[in-house]
Amino acid sequence: MLTNMGLYQNRLTGTMPSILATLTSLITLDLSINELSGTIPKEWATLTNLRYMSLYHNQLVGTVPNELAKLSKLSFMYGRWWDSCKLCPKLCVKTHRILCYF
């Protein structure tokens, strides 16, 4: 059972992998300082044990999916979204604990 995945600073390329949604025991996900592109997969809403997610310093576009509002244990999200509450209002309204750095 994988609970922590730290693949930061590995020069990973490609899109954000939706296959990670199958790792439902994840508590920590750190994909920061890579060259990943695209959007955050809405399928990640199945990561219900996730408490920490760091995606900063990648080439992400779009918004944080509203489906991620289902992640009730998520207390720290580190990324680069200029106005995360406008990009994902359901996440901000439901989980007043989210801390996004820019």
N, C-alpha and C positions, 0 to 999 in steps of 0.2 A: 504494500500500500504506500504510494508516493504522497507525501504530505507537503514537501517543500521542493520547489523547482527554481533554481537560481542559474539562469543562462545569460546573465548580464556580461557585457563586454566580450562577446564571442564572435563578432562580425557576422552575425546571422543575417541572411537576406531573404527576400520573398515576402509573402503576405503573412499576416497574423494567422497562426494555425488554428482552425476551428476544431481540429481533432483533440485539442486540449480539453474540450468540453467533456470528454470521457474520463478525465482524471478527477472524479468527483470528491476524492479525499484531500485534494490540494487545500492547504491553508495559506501558503505563501507562493506567489508567482512573481518572479522578477525577470523580465525580458529587456531591461533597460540597457542603454548604450550599445545598440545594435543598428542594423540598417533595415529593419522590418518596415513594410509599407502596407498601405491599404487601411481598412477600418478594423475596429475591434469587433470580433464576431459576436452576434447576438446569441449564438449557441453557448457562449460562456456563462449564460444565466444558470446553467446546470451546476456550476461550481459553488454549491450552497455552503460549503465549509470555508470558503475563501475569506481571509481576514486582511490580507495585505496583497496589493497588486502594484507593481511598478513597471511602467511602460515608457518612461521618459527617454529622450534622445533617440528616437526612431523617426521614421518618415510617415507617421500616421496622418490620415485625413478623415474628414467627416465628423460625426458626433459620437458621443458615448451612447450606446444603445439603451433605450428605455428599459429593455428586458433586464438589464443589470440591476435595476431597482429591487429585484427579487433576492439579491444577495444581502440578506439581513445581517450577516456576521461581518461583512466588509466594513472595516473601520479606517483603512488607510489606502488611498489610491493616489499614486504619484504619476503625473503625466503632464502633458503640455496641451492644455485646452484653454484658450484665452478666456472664455467665460463658460465654465463647466455647467453652471446652473441654466444658462440659456440652451446649451447643447444637450443637456440631459436633465430636464426639470423634474421628472419623476424620481430620479436617483437622489437629487438634492432635497426634495420635499420629504421623501420617505425616510431617508437615512441622514439626518442632520450631523452624522459623525464623519462624513467623507471629508478628507483633507486633500485638496488638490494643490500642488505646487506648479508654478508656471515659470 
